[in-house]
Amino acid sequence: MTELVQPMQPVRYSIVPKNPAAHLFEVTLTVAVPDPAGQRFMLPVWIPGSYMIREFARNIVTLQAFNAAGRKVAIEKTDKHAWQAAPVDGPITLRYEVYAWDMSVRAAHLDDTVGFFNGTSTFLAVEGQSGAPCIVEIEPPQGGAYRNWRVATALAEARGTKRYGFGTYEAANYDELVDHPVTLGEFALGSFTAHGVKHDIVISGRVVNLDMNRLAADLKRVCEAQIALFEPRTKKAPVDRYVFMTVAVSDGYGGLEHRASTALICNRTDLPVQGRPETTEGYRTYLGLCSHEYFHTWNVKRIKPAAFAPYDLSQENYTTLLWLFEGFTSYYDDLMLVRSGLIGTGDYFSLLGKTIGGVLRGSGRLKQTVAQSSFDAWVKYYRADENAPNAIVSYYQKGSLVALAFDLSIRAQTDNRKSLDDVMRLLWQRYGRDFYYGKPRGVLEDAVEALFAEATGADLRALFRDGVRGTRDLPLDALFEPFGIALAPDLPVNGASVKPSLGARVRGGADCTLAVVHDGSAAQKAGLSAGDVLVAIDGMRVTGSNLDNLLSRYLPGAKVEVHAFRRDELRRTELKLDAPEVSRYLLTAIDGRGPSKQWRERWLKG
């Protein structure tokens, strides 16, 4: 006789912007059938996509528990992010306040102009019931000033709730609940259809003359190019609906991926303006950000490292594969812009040259592999200090160059019949396509190299050894050659002035404060350190704004006298100026014999 398994009762939440002026959300959580021994609750300590312990529980201001009769139930905090309630007959309800004053994509924010929250920072998990359906009532703030507020989220609306309206929303389980951020307030709304799927654009914050039609048309091209990359035959998107949510501010940048949406922050001046058809650098950057987060819909939200399948939101989840999930996404974000026709080859080469310069400028690339960087993200990359360029390498930036190296190498070895696209499609078919249907599984650390070989037939052992597990510089010159591309440092030519370098990076502001001092640089050899404030060079006052002009009067190798404060002590030193730093590289198409032009076009056009 087969024993019938009773379905789990839904966990019910409500959230209301209780006091926007005080930045407080009030959350109510009801568990119909709590643990008879006393129910335990936990708030995540991190949010997927941002690999750092955030301690969201520190923003819970008050918390109380009640039984079905409304009487208080004893509940105590057992560690930094967990609570234990006393045993209770029947349902238990928690009511708590969350302080929301984090204007980022990672947590929660609330004032009288906009509300935003991620479930990881607002919704307590019910231990033992993470697989239960979740129902959340999103309520409006009280007062006439909020009568035009709406709700933007990719969460499914319950019957009777209109899209973009306050009301009841549903999720299949806790993981799905916290993977759908929510924006509240007044916002501009646009939409487009990409290969049959509705995509919405939500822009909150004050933006004058926003060209929503252009933004929708441009994002449509990016989304359709990415859908076609993973599903070239069916053109089937992995979602039924997708939402781009952006908060426009005076100065900000960031994005965080979710399974059917993304939360973004940008400068309001980066958004397109009606009547101005030019593509500004800021708009290009914003499109690249949107492209990056959308690519994550496949790569990391469904194709995941085994350590993320499933997530453990109570502690760090270590993997050596972030170079593949973040670095490869960083490679494809701008490549998708050129493949969709939104930027030209010259613009793409410029972006690529900037990335190459950024990686080669830091000596950390010679000390840490991208696999090690991935593993250490929790304690190094997301907690980077003034010595970071000398000690670590970015699995985003170098990871994108590793992806480039794999792509060019695969194409060259297979006469352009195979590419990195084939690797991504195999990862999608084997790990991602059915991730939320049936038992999910992630990519094992030691399975990647064999999968690349299976997908392409190329010999990539040297790249894995030197580029992923080693610290040698990637052989980009040789890899570019079959594609008719020359690589060279971007230095002044034709008699242009050559400005020497201190070998240090300076913080902006009135004072000339050293932010980073590079290994082996003139500044380091002279005994200068990050945090030192330069006050004079050869007796001339130095500020954050005039340093470049002062240095332009010298040639590389010149000796100068430097006065600087370290804390409250004045120091004097002599410094021999370095040659100019190479901040970017030039990529130039030079077609010789052979199929270089055709190969290059095949690479860039997909």
HUCOR-V687112 format. One record per pair of residues at least 24 apart in sequence whose C-alpha atoms are under 6 Angstrom apart, sorted by the first residue. I is the first residue (numbers start at 1). J is the second residue. D is the distance in whole Angstrom. If there is no record, write none. Layout:
I & J & D
I & J & D
//
This chain:
8 & 132 & 5
10 & 132 & 6
10 & 133 & 5
10 & 134 & 5
11 & 134 & 5
12 & 134 & 6
12 & 135 & 5
12 & 136 & 6
13 & 136 & 4
14 & 136 & 5
14 & 137 & 4
14 & 138 & 6
15 & 138 & 5
16 & 139 & 5
17 & 141 & 5
20 & 110 & 6
20 & 111 & 4
20 & 112 & 5
21 & 111 & 6
23 & 99 & 6
23 & 100 & 5
23 & 110 & 5
23 & 111 & 6
24 & 98 & 6
24 & 99 & 5
24 & 100 & 6
25 & 97 & 6
25 & 98 & 5
26 & 96 & 6
26 & 97 & 5
27 & 95 & 6
27 & 96 & 5
28 & 94 & 6
28 & 95 & 4
29 & 93 & 5
29 & 94 & 5
30 & 92 & 6
30 & 93 & 4
31 & 91 & 6
31 & 92 & 5
32 & 91 & 4
33 & 91 & 6
36 & 87 & 6
37 & 87 & 5
38 & 85 & 5
38 & 86 & 5
38 & 87 & 4
39 & 85 & 5
40 & 83 & 6
40 & 84 & 4
40 & 127 & 6
41 & 82 & 6
41 & 83 & 5
41 & 125 & 6
41 & 126 & 5
41 & 127 & 6
42 & 81 & 6
42 & 82 & 4
42 & 124 & 5
42 & 125 & 5
43 & 81 & 5
43 & 124 & 5
43 & 125 & 6
44 & 120 & 6
44 & 313 & 5
44 & 314 & 5
45 & 314 & 6
51 & 378 & 5
52 & 378 & 5
56 & 121 & 5
57 & 81 & 5
59 & 98 & 6
59 & 99 & 5
60 & 97 & 6
60 & 98 & 5
61 & 97 & 5
61 & 98 & 6
62 & 96 & 5
62 & 97 & 5
63 & 95 & 6
63 & 96 & 4
64 & 94 & 6
64 & 95 & 5
65 & 93 & 6
65 & 94 & 4
66 & 92 & 6
66 & 93 & 5
67 & 92 & 5
105 & 263 & 6
114 & 184 & 6
114 & 185 & 5
115 & 183 & 6
115 & 184 & 5
116 & 182 & 6
116 & 183 & 4
116 & 184 & 6
117 & 181 & 6
117 & 182 & 6
118 & 181 & 5
119 & 178 & 4
120 & 178 & 5
130 & 174 & 5
131 & 173 & 5
132 & 173 & 5
133 & 171 & 6
133 & 172 & 5
133 & 173 & 5
134 & 170 & 6
134 & 171 & 5
134 & 173 & 6
135 & 169 & 6
135 & 170 & 5
136 & 168 & 6
136 & 169 & 5
137 & 167 & 5
137 & 168 & 4
138 & 166 & 6
138 & 167 & 5
139 & 166 & 6
149 & 185 & 4
149 & 186 & 5
150 & 184 & 6
150 & 185 & 5
151 & 183 & 6
151 & 184 & 5
152 & 182 & 6
152 & 183 & 5
153 & 182 & 5
154 & 180 & 6
155 & 180 & 6
179 & 258 & 6
192 & 216 & 6
194 & 220 & 6
194 & 224 & 5
197 & 240 & 6
197 & 241 & 6
198 & 241 & 5
199 & 241 & 6
199 & 242 & 5
199 & 243 & 6
200 & 243 & 5
201 & 243 & 6
201 & 244 & 5
202 & 245 & 5
203 & 246 & 5
203 & 247 & 6
204 & 247 & 5
205 & 247 & 6
205 & 248 & 5
207 & 268 & 6
209 & 273 & 6
209 & 274 & 6
210 & 272 & 6
210 & 273 & 5
211 & 272 & 5
211 & 273 & 5
211 & 274 & 5
221 & 340 & 6
222 & 340 & 6
230 & 425 & 5
257 & 293 & 5
259 & 297 & 6
259 & 301 & 6
288 & 333 & 6
288 & 334 & 6
291 & 333 & 5
292 & 333 & 5
299 & 325 & 6
300 & 325 & 6
302 & 432 & 5
302 & 435 & 6
303 & 431 & 5
303 & 432 & 4
304 & 442 & 5
305 & 442 & 5
305 & 443 & 5
306 & 442 & 4
306 & 443 & 5
306 & 444 & 5
309 & 441 & 6
309 & 442 & 6
318 & 375 & 6
319 & 375 & 5
320 & 371 & 5
320 & 374 & 5
320 & 375 & 5
322 & 374 & 5
323 & 370 & 6
323 & 395 & 5
323 & 399 & 5
326 & 396 & 6
327 & 395 & 6
327 & 396 & 4
327 & 399 & 4
327 & 400 & 4
328 & 400 & 5
328 & 403 & 5
330 & 400 & 5
331 & 400 & 4
339 & 604 & 6
339 & 605 & 5
349 & 587 & 6
353 & 584 & 5
353 & 585 & 4
353 & 586 & 6
354 & 584 & 4
357 & 583 & 5
357 & 584 & 4
357 & 585 & 6
362 & 389 & 5
362 & 390 & 6
363 & 390 & 5
364 & 389 & 5
364 & 390 & 4
364 & 391 & 4
364 & 392 & 4
364 & 393 & 5
365 & 393 & 5
366 & 471 & 5
368 & 392 & 6
369 & 469 & 6
369 & 470 & 5
369 & 471 & 5
370 & 395 & 5
370 & 468 & 6
371 & 468 & 6
386 & 516 & 5
410 & 458 & 6
418 & 456 & 6
422 & 455 & 6
423 & 452 & 6
423 & 455 & 5
482 & 596 & 6
483 & 596 & 4
483 & 599 & 6
483 & 600 & 5
484 & 589 & 6
484 & 590 & 5
484 & 591 & 5
484 & 596 & 5
485 & 588 & 5
485 & 589 & 5
485 & 590 & 6
486 & 587 & 6
486 & 588 & 5
487 & 586 & 6
487 & 587 & 5
488 & 585 & 6
488 & 586 & 5
489 & 585 & 4
489 & 586 & 6
490 & 584 & 6
490 & 585 & 5
490 & 586 & 6
499 & 552 & 5
499 & 580 & 6
500 & 555 & 6
500 & 556 & 5
500 & 577 & 6
500 & 578 & 6
500 & 579 & 5
500 & 580 & 5
501 & 577 & 6
501 & 578 & 5
501 & 579 & 6
501 & 580 & 5
502 & 577 & 6
508 & 544 & 6
509 & 544 & 5
510 & 543 & 6
510 & 544 & 5
511 & 543 & 5
511 & 544 & 5
512 & 543 & 5
512 & 544 & 4
522 & 576 & 6
522 & 577 & 6
522 & 578 & 6
526 & 575 & 5
532 & 565 & 6
532 & 566 & 5
533 & 564 & 5
533 & 565 & 5
534 & 564 & 4
535 & 563 & 6
535 & 564 & 5
536 & 562 & 6
536 & 563 & 5
537 & 561 & 6
537 & 562 & 5
//
